[in-house]
Amino acid sequence: MAVTRKVRRFSGGVYDLGLHVVWCPKYRRPVLEGRVAARLEELIRAKADERGWRIVALEVMPDHVHLFVQHDPKSSASYVANQFKGFTSRVLREEFPHLRSRMPTLWSSSYFAASAGAVSADTVEKYIDTQWERPRKKGDGS
């Protein structure tokens, strides 16, 4: 799937940050099905909208969630993951009592997060390594 590059601006700069986050229910129980899965997707989208983040891809599997989200530069990977996990856990456990009775918490305490952007690490490394080889224009800060 091709991701359209859309940079965003804030007072201190320009950014294009993407994060791939994966998290699982406690004990990796397959409880994310049917109405629970549909409601989870709604809640994830609502939290992203609230924070001004853009969901690029979202897949709710019975025993884990895959999310690719573009976020602001002030939000760390742990903050992004925990915003989704905390909010969805609270609401889903209120709305679906069986999630409270079967598990002490909805989500395991761990998650996977990897930065994902429009360019590869190799491209960035090459760009940095060749800074002095490129012609510079007067007034060009790059």
C-alpha positions as CSV (number, residue, x, y, z in Angstrom):
1,M,0.0,0.0,0.0
2,A,1.5,3.3,-1.0
3,V,1.4,6.0,1.6
4,T,0.8,9.5,0.4
5,R,3.4,11.8,1.9
6,K,1.7,14.6,3.8
7,V,4.0,16.8,5.8
8,R,2.4,18.8,8.6
9,R,3.6,22.1,10.1
10,F,3.8,23.4,13.6
11,S,5.5,26.5,15.0
12,G,8.9,24.8,15.4
13,G,9.2,22.9,12.1
14,V,7.8,20.5,9.6
15,Y,7.2,16.8,10.3
16,D,6.1,13.5,8.7
17,L,6.2,10.9,11.5
18,G,4.7,7.4,11.2
19,L,4.5,4.7,13.9
20,H,3.6,1.0,13.5
21,V,2.2,-0.2,16.8
22,V,1.1,-3.7,17.8
23,W,-0.5,-4.7,21.1
24,C,-2.3,-7.7,22.4
25,P,-5.0,-8.6,25.0
26,K,-3.8,-10.0,28.3
27,Y,-2.7,-13.6,27.9
28,R,-3.2,-13.1,24.2
29,R,-6.8,-14.2,24.5
30,P,-8.8,-14.0,21.2
31,V,-11.4,-11.6,22.6
32,L,-11.3,-9.0,19.8
33,E,-14.1,-10.3,17.6
34,G,-17.6,-9.3,16.5
35,R,-19.0,-6.2,18.3
36,V,-15.9,-5.9,20.5
37,A,-13.7,-5.6,17.4
38,A,-16.0,-3.1,15.7
39,R,-16.2,-0.9,18.8
40,L,-12.5,-1.1,19.3
41,E,-11.9,0.2,15.8
42,E,-14.4,3.1,16.4
43,L,-12.6,4.0,19.6
44,I,-9.1,3.9,18.0
45,R,-10.3,6.2,15.3
46,A,-12.0,8.6,17.8
47,K,-8.8,8.8,19.9
48,A,-6.7,9.5,16.7
49,D,-9.2,12.3,15.7
50,E,-9.1,13.8,19.2
51,R,-5.3,14.0,19.2
52,G,-5.1,15.1,15.6
53,W,-3.3,11.9,14.5
54,R,-4.0,10.2,11.1
55,I,-4.6,6.5,10.9
56,V,-3.0,5.1,7.8
57,A,-3.8,1.5,8.4
58,L,-5.7,-0.4,11.1
59,E,-6.3,-4.1,11.5
60,V,-8.0,-5.7,14.5
61,M,-7.3,-9.4,14.8
62,P,-8.8,-11.7,17.4
63,D,-5.7,-11.6,19.5
64,H,-3.8,-8.4,18.6
65,V,-4.1,-5.0,17.0
66,H,-1.9,-3.6,14.2
67,L,-2.0,0.2,13.8
68,F,0.0,2.5,11.5
69,V,-0.6,6.1,12.7
70,Q,0.9,9.4,11.8
71,H,1.4,11.5,14.9
72,D,2.8,14.9,16.0
73,P,6.5,15.3,17.0
74,K,5.7,16.0,20.6
75,S,4.2,12.5,21.2
76,S,6.6,9.7,21.9
77,A,6.0,6.1,20.8
78,S,5.1,5.1,24.4
79,Y,2.6,8.0,24.7
80,V,0.9,7.1,21.4
81,A,0.6,3.4,22.3
82,N,-0.6,4.2,25.8
83,Q,-3.2,6.7,24.7
84,F,-4.8,4.0,22.5
85,K,-4.4,1.2,25.0
86,G,-5.7,3.1,28.1
87,F,-8.7,4.7,26.4
88,T,-9.9,1.6,24.7
89,S,-9.4,-0.6,27.7
90,R,-11.5,1.7,29.9
91,V,-14.4,2.0,27.5
92,L,-14.4,-1.6,26.3
93,R,-14.4,-3.0,29.8
94,E,-17.3,-0.7,30.7
95,E,-19.4,-1.7,27.7
96,F,-18.5,-5.4,27.6
97,P,-18.6,-6.9,31.1
98,H,-17.2,-10.3,29.9
99,L,-13.9,-8.5,29.3
100,R,-13.8,-7.6,33.1
101,S,-14.7,-11.1,34.3
102,R,-12.2,-13.0,32.2
103,M,-9.1,-10.9,32.5
104,P,-7.6,-8.7,35.2
105,T,-6.8,-6.1,32.5
106,L,-7.7,-5.9,28.9
107,W,-4.3,-5.3,27.4
108,S,-0.9,-6.9,28.2
109,S,1.5,-4.3,29.6
110,S,3.8,-4.6,26.5
111,Y,3.5,-3.4,23.0
112,F,5.6,-3.2,19.8
113,A,6.4,0.1,18.2
114,A,8.5,0.9,15.2
115,S,9.0,4.2,13.4
116,A,7.9,4.1,9.8
117,G,8.4,7.0,7.4
118,A,8.5,7.9,3.8
119,V,12.2,7.1,3.4
120,S,14.3,4.2,4.5
121,A,17.2,4.3,7.0
122,D,19.6,3.7,4.1
123,T,18.2,6.8,2.3
124,V,18.7,9.0,5.4
125,E,22.2,7.7,6.0
126,K,23.2,8.3,2.4
127,Y,21.6,11.9,2.6
128,I,23.7,12.6,5.7
129,D,26.9,11.1,4.3
130,T,26.7,13.2,1.1
131,Q,25.8,16.6,2.6
132,W,29.2,18.1,1.6
133,E,29.0,16.6,-1.9
134,R,25.9,18.5,-3.0
135,P,26.0,22.0,-4.4
136,R,24.7,24.7,-2.1
137,K,22.7,27.7,-3.0
138,K,23.2,31.0,-1.3
139,G,20.7,31.2,1.6
140,D,20.0,27.4,1.5
141,G,20.0,26.2,5.1
142,S,20.1,22.5,4.1
